[in-house]
Amino acid sequence: MKKALIITYYWPPAGGPGVQRWLKFVKYLPDYGVDPIVYCPENPSYPIVDESLLHEIPNTVQVLKQPINEPYRFAKVLSQKKSKKISSGVIPKPHNQTWVQKLMLYVRGNFFIPDARKNWIKPSVAFLSEYLSQHQIDTLITSGPPHSLHLIGLELKAKFGIKWLADFRDPWTTIGYHKQLKLTNSSQEKHLQLERKVLQSADHIIVTSDNTKKEFVLKTDSPITVITNGYDKVIQDQPAKDDQFTLSHIGSLLSERNPLKLWEAIAELIAEHPEFKDKFELKLIGITSEAVLESLHHLGLSDYVKNIGYVSHKEAVIAQMTSRVLLMVEIDSEDTKVIIPGKFFEYMASGTPILAVGPKDTDVERILRNTNTGGYYYYDQKQQMKSQILLYFEAYKTNSLFVNARNLDQFTRKSLTAELAKLV
């Protein structure tokens, strides 16, 4: 079997979307003749923990660990709640930022390039250099963010000439939060230089969306392959649907993803349709920003909100299947059109209709239409969203609210792993 050394920051018990991609690849790679060895931190500071994912690690996989020194541990001394939010990607709008948050963003952006895990680069290169000297490894794989892990790959590639695949779950300098890091001009240039080095030096670049590939094609001559995130086929009986007409958002709902026109449409439906008012419930499962909750409160929707918070991945999958409609919100920005949230594929596989809100010409819009798994609307299309929700509600009343999906098998994690194995 070919041996692949996978360098990843997110590994169980990490929770959230970042851990799913490589946990599942590792599970299926042996089926395609690849023996995965995982390298991850021994003492990471994960903003979200999901102990249940530990049970999904294959017994046969070798996991190497080394300590990591993370600044977020010290940031908690200033404010545990604020540091945890920022490390989770929840960045408040500038006018709502406290001095602690402003300081953390400035320090994070300018003193920790490319990110707050940079101190793990040097000890990891030392440890893995010794490991590579003693073991035959065919392919090195790095997964970011955090993009500092690609710099580990960069040094090992230069030192050993090993075949190197750089996996970008998200872009680097064009990801939405990058602009919020209060970067100086010299810091921004350093980010760009490091990005260019990685993109030019890797033997192959893996990205998760067509739009990311379009961006990177302009930056590198290295071959680029799109391997999206995906879903596992659920082998279990369909759980009973919620009694209420539930519109559920599962995952982080940050301040930049605040669909005001959608909230207005819901408020109008509640005011105009007594039956809708009695049956409607908005479920928020995961981290939700204060800005979103304030908007809902301002429109008189607080009584219809069930703010559940983070749940395990298993519970999230069940919630996807029991909800009546699933809400998907993309940031209304050109910079974020390249991102396809990992949960999107599980949404599609759940059999629950999707109501998606975002900018024009995103990969999510294209895939949603091609798979017939829901409706996609732009941020200003209040009337269209209102009409669609009413159609969903009428179908709910007659117990005929379902999805007639197509072209989904290409997104199973096993199919995607087959594509990865070819690159290895």
C-alpha positions in Angstrom: 0.0 0.0 0.0 1.0 3.6 -0.6 1.7 5.5 2.6 0.4 9.0 3.1 1.4 11.3 6.0 -1.4 13.7 6.7 -0.7 16.9 8.7 -3.9 18.3 10.1 -4.7 20.6 13.1 -8.3 19.5 13.5 -8.6 15.9 14.7 -11.0 14.3 17.3 -12.0 15.4 19.8 -12.1 18.6 17.8 -15.7 19.5 16.9 -17.1 21.6 14.1 -16.8 21.3 10.4 -12.9 21.4 10.1 -12.4 17.9 11.5 -14.9 16.1 9.3 -13.0 16.2 6.0 -9.8 14.3 6.9 -11.4 12.1 9.5 -13.6 10.7 6.7 -10.7 10.5 4.2 -8.7 8.6 6.7 -11.6 6.2 7.2 -11.9 5.3 3.5 -8.3 5.6 2.1 -7.3 2.0 3.0 -10.2 0.9 0.7 -8.2 2.4 -2.2 -4.7 1.2 -1.4 -3.5 4.1 0.8 -2.3 3.7 4.3 -2.8 7.0 6.1 -0.6 8.2 9.0 -2.0 11.3 10.8 0.1 14.0 12.5 -1.8 16.4 14.8 -1.2 18.5 17.9 -1.0 16.7 21.3 -2.6 19.6 23.3 -4.6 21.8 20.9 -6.9 24.6 22.0 -10.0 23.7 20.1 -12.9 26.2 20.3 -15.4 23.3 19.9 -15.0 19.8 21.3 -17.0 16.8 20.2 -15.9 13.7 22.2 -18.2 11.4 20.1 -16.0 11.8 17.1 -13.2 9.9 18.9 -15.2 6.7 18.2 -15.0 7.3 14.4 -11.2 7.1 14.3 -10.3 3.7 12.7 -8.5 1.4 15.0 -5.8 0.7 12.4 -4.7 4.3 11.8 -1.4 5.5 13.3 -1.7 8.9 14.9 1.5 10.9 15.7 1.2 13.8 18.1 3.5 16.6 19.2 2.8 19.4 21.7 1.8 22.8 20.4 2.2 26.2 22.1 -0.9 28.3 21.3 -1.4 32.0 22.1 -5.2 31.5 22.6 -4.4 29.9 25.9 -2.9 33.2 27.1 -5.6 35.3 25.5 -8.1 33.6 27.8 -6.5 35.3 30.7 -7.8 38.6 29.2 -11.3 37.2 28.3 -12.1 33.6 27.9 -15.4 34.3 26.2 -14.0 36.8 23.7 -10.9 34.8 22.8 -13.0 31.7 22.3 -15.3 33.5 19.9 -12.5 34.9 17.8 -10.7 31.6 17.7 -14.1 30.1 16.4 -14.2 32.7 13.6 -16.9 34.8 15.3 -15.6 38.3 14.7 -17.9 41.1 15.8 -18.5 44.1 13.5 -15.9 46.8 14.0 -18.3 49.2 15.9 -19.2 46.4 18.3 -15.6 45.3 19.1 -14.2 45.8 22.6 -10.7 47.0 23.1 -9.7 43.4 24.0 -11.1 42.1 20.7 -9.4 44.9 18.7 -6.1 44.1 20.4 -6.5 40.4 19.8 -7.2 40.9 16.1 -4.3 43.2 15.6 -1.9 40.9 17.4 -3.3 37.8 15.6 -2.9 39.4 12.2 0.5 41.0 12.5 2.5 39.0 15.1 1.2 35.5 14.1 1.7 35.1 10.4 0.2 33.2 8.8 -1.9 32.3 11.9 -1.8 31.6 15.6 -0.4 28.1 15.2 2.9 29.3 13.6 4.9 28.2 16.7 4.1 24.6 15.7 6.0 24.8 12.5 9.6 24.5 13.7 9.1 21.6 16.2 6.9 19.8 13.7 9.5 20.0 11.0 12.2 18.7 13.4 10.0 15.8 14.6 8.7 14.9 11.1 12.2 15.1 9.6 13.4 12.4 11.9 10.2 10.4 11.2 10.7 10.7 7.4 14.3 9.7 7.7 13.3 6.4 9.4 10.1 5.6 7.5 9.1 5.2 3.8 6.4 7.7 3.1 5.1 8.1 -0.5 3.1 11.3 -0.2 2.9 14.2 2.3 -0.5 16.0 2.7 -1.1 19.2 4.5 -4.5 20.6 5.3 -5.3 24.2 6.0 -6.6 26.4 7.6 -4.6 26.9 9.7 -2.4 27.6 6.8 0.7 27.5 8.9 0.5 23.7 8.4 1.3 24.3 4.7 4.6 25.9 5.8 5.5 22.6 7.5 4.9 20.9 4.2 6.9 23.6 2.4 10.0 23.0 4.5 9.7 19.2 4.4 9.3 19.3 0.6 12.5 21.4 0.3 14.4 19.1 2.6 13.3 15.7 1.3 11.8 16.3 -2.1 8.8 14.3 -1.1 5.6 14.4 -3.1 3.4 17.0 -1.5 -0.3 17.7 -1.8 -1.6 21.0 -0.2 -5.3 20.8 0.7 -7.1 24.1 1.0 -10.4 23.6 2.8 -10.7 27.4 2.6 -8.7 30.1 0.7 -5.9 31.9 2.4 -5.7 35.7 1.7 -9.2 36.0 0.3 -11.1 34.3 3.0 -13.7 36.6 4.6 -12.1 37.2 8.0 -8.7 37.9 6.6 -9.7 41.6 6.0 -10.7 41.9 9.6 -7.3 41.1 11.1 -6.2 44.8 11.1 -3.1 43.9 9.0 -0.3 46.4 8.2 0.8 46.7 4.6 4.0 44.7 5.4 2.0 41.9 7.1 -0.4 41.6 4.2 2.6 41.4 1.8 4.1 38.6 3.9 0.8 36.7 3.8 0.8 37.0 0.0 4.4 35.9 -0.3 3.9 32.8 1.8 0.7 31.9 -0.1 2.6 32.2 -3.4 5.4 30.0 -2.1 3.1 27.2 -1.0 1.0 27.3 -4.2 4.1 27.2 -6.4 6.0 24.6 -4.4 3.3 21.9 -3.8 3.2 19.1 -6.4 -0.6 19.3 -6.4 -3.2 21.7 -5.0 -6.5 20.4 -3.7 -9.4 22.8 -3.3 -13.0 22.4 -2.2 -14.8 24.5 -4.8 -14.6 25.5 -8.5 -14.5 29.2 -7.5 -11.4 28.5 -5.4 -9.8 26.8 -8.3 -10.5 29.8 -10.6 -8.8 32.0 -8.0 -5.7 29.8 -7.6 -5.2 29.1 -11.3 -4.2 32.8 -11.6 -1.6 32.3 -8.8 0.1 29.1 -9.6 1.2 26.7 -12.4 0.8 23.7 -10.1 -2.0 21.3 -11.0 -5.3 21.9 -9.1 -8.0 19.4 -8.4 -11.4 20.1 -6.9 -12.4 17.6 -4.2 -15.4 19.0 -2.4 -16.5 18.0 1.1 -19.2 15.4 1.2 -21.5 13.2 3.2 -21.7 9.7 4.6 -24.7 7.7 3.6 -26.9 7.3 6.7 -27.8 3.7 7.3 -30.7 4.2 9.7 -34.4 4.7 9.7 -35.7 8.2 9.0 -36.5 9.8 12.4 -39.9 11.4 12.8 -40.2 15.0 11.6 -40.7 17.8 14.0 -44.3 18.6 14.8 -43.7 22.3 14.3 -42.8 23.9 11.0 -39.2 24.2 11.9 -36.7 26.2 9.9 -33.3 25.1 11.2 -29.9 26.6 10.8 -27.1 24.2 11.8 -23.6 25.5 12.3 -22.1 28.9 13.1 -24.3 31.8 12.2 -21.8 34.7 12.3 -22.6 38.5 12.2 -21.6 38.6 8.5 -24.3 36.0 7.8 -27.3 38.0 9.0 -30.1 37.7 6.3 -32.2 40.7 7.4 -34.6 40.4 4.5 -35.3 36.8 5.4 -36.1 37.7 9.0 -38.4 40.5 7.7 -40.1 37.9 5.4 -40.7 35.6 8.3 -42.0 38.5 10.5 -44.5 39.4 7.8 -45.7 35.8 7.4 -46.3 35.6 11.1 -48.3 38.8 11.0 -50.3 37.8 7.9 -51.0 34.1 8.5 -52.3 33.0 12.0 -51.8 29.3 11.1 -48.1 30.0 10.3 -47.7 32.0 13.5 -48.9 29.0 15.5 -46.7 26.5 13.8 -43.4 28.3 13.0 -40.2 27.8 14.9 -36.7 28.9 14.0 -34.0 26.6 15.4 -30.5 27.9 15.7 -28.1 24.9 16.4 -24.5 26.0 16.8 -22.7 29.3 17.6 -24.9 32.3 16.8 -23.6 35.9 16.9 -25.2 38.5 19.1 -25.9 40.6 16.0 -28.1 37.9 14.6 -30.0 37.5 17.8 -30.4 41.3 18.1 -31.9 41.5 14.6 -34.4 38.7 15.4 -35.3 40.5 18.7 -35.8 43.8 16.9 -38.3 42.2 14.5 -40.2 40.6 17.3 -39.1 37.1 16.5 -37.4 36.1 19.8 -40.4 34.1 20.9 -40.1 31.9 17.8 -36.4 31.2 18.2 -35.1 28.1 19.8 -31.4 28.9 20.4 -29.9 25.4 21.1 -26.2 26.1 20.7 -23.6 23.5 19.8 -24.5 19.8 19.6 -22.5 16.7 18.7 -22.1 15.8 15.0 -24.5 12.9 15.4 -27.1 15.1 16.9 -26.6 17.6 14.1 -27.2 14.9 11.5 -30.5 13.9 13.3 -31.6 17.5 13.4 -31.0 17.8 9.7 -33.4 14.9 9.1 -36.1 15.9 11.6 -36.3 19.6 10.6 -38.9 20.7 8.1 -36.7 23.1 6.2 -32.9 23.7 6.5 -31.5 27.2 6.4 -28.2 27.8 4.6 -26.7 31.3 4.8 -23.6 32.4 2.9 -21.8 35.7 3.5 -23.0 38.3 1.0 -19.5 39.1 -0.4 -17.4 38.4 -3.5 -14.6 37.2 -1.2 -16.7 34.3 0.2 -18.2 32.9 -3.0 -15.4 30.3 -3.1 -16.5 28.6 0.1 -18.8 25.7 0.2 -19.6 24.9 3.9 -19.0 21.2 4.7 -22.5 20.9 6.2 -24.0 21.7 2.8 -23.5 18.2 1.6 -25.0 16.7 4.7 -27.9 19.0 4.3 -28.4 17.7 0.7 -28.3 14.1 1.9 -30.8 14.6 4.7 -33.8 14.6 2.5 -34.9 17.9 4.0 -35.6 20.9 1.6 -32.9 23.7 1.8 -33.6 27.4 1.8 -30.3 29.0 0.9 -29.4 32.7 1.0 -26.2 34.2 -0.5 -24.6 36.2 -3.3 -24.9 35.4 -7.0 -22.9 32.8 -8.9 -21.6 30.7 -5.9 -20.8 27.1 -6.0 -23.6 26.5 -3.5 -26.1 28.0 -5.9 -24.9 25.9 -8.8 -24.9 22.6 -6.8 -28.2 23.3 -5.2 -29.9 23.8 -8.6 -28.1 20.8 -10.2 -29.2 18.4 -7.3 -32.7 19.8 -7.0 -32.4 19.9 -3.2 -33.8 23.4 -2.5 -34.1 27.0 -3.4 -31.3 29.6 -3.6 -32.1 33.3 -3.0 -30.1 36.5 -3.0 -30.0 38.7 0.1 -32.4 41.3 -1.3 -35.0 38.8 -2.6 -37.4 39.2 0.3 -40.6 38.5 -1.6 -39.2 35.5 -3.3 -38.0 34.0 0.0 -41.4 34.8 1.5 -43.2 33.0 -1.3 -41.0 30.0 -1.1 -41.4 29.6 2.7 -45.2 29.8 2.2 -45.0 27.1 -0.4 -43.0 24.9 2.0 -45.5 25.6 4.7 -48.5 24.6 2.5 -46.6 21.4 1.7 -45.9 20.8 5.4 -49.6 21.1 6.2 -50.5 18.3 3.7 -47.5 16.2 4.7 -46.0 16.5 1.2 -42.8 18.4 2.0 -40.0 16.4 0.7 -37.0 16.5 -1.7 -36.7 14.7 -5.1 -32.9 14.9 -5.2 -30.7 13.9 -8.2 -26.9 13.6 -8.9 -26.0 13.2 -5.2 -23.8 10.1 -5.3 -20.8 12.1 -6.6 -20.6 13.8 -3.2 -20.5 10.7 -1.0 -17.3 10.7 1.1 -16.3 7.3 -0.4 -16.5 8.6 -3.9 -14.5 11.7 -3.0 -11.9 9.6 -1.3 -11.5 7.5 -4.5 -10.5 10.8 -6.3 -8.0 11.7 -3.5 -6.5 8.2 -3.7 -5.7 8.7 -7.4 -3.7 11.8 -6.5 -1.7 10.0 -3.8 
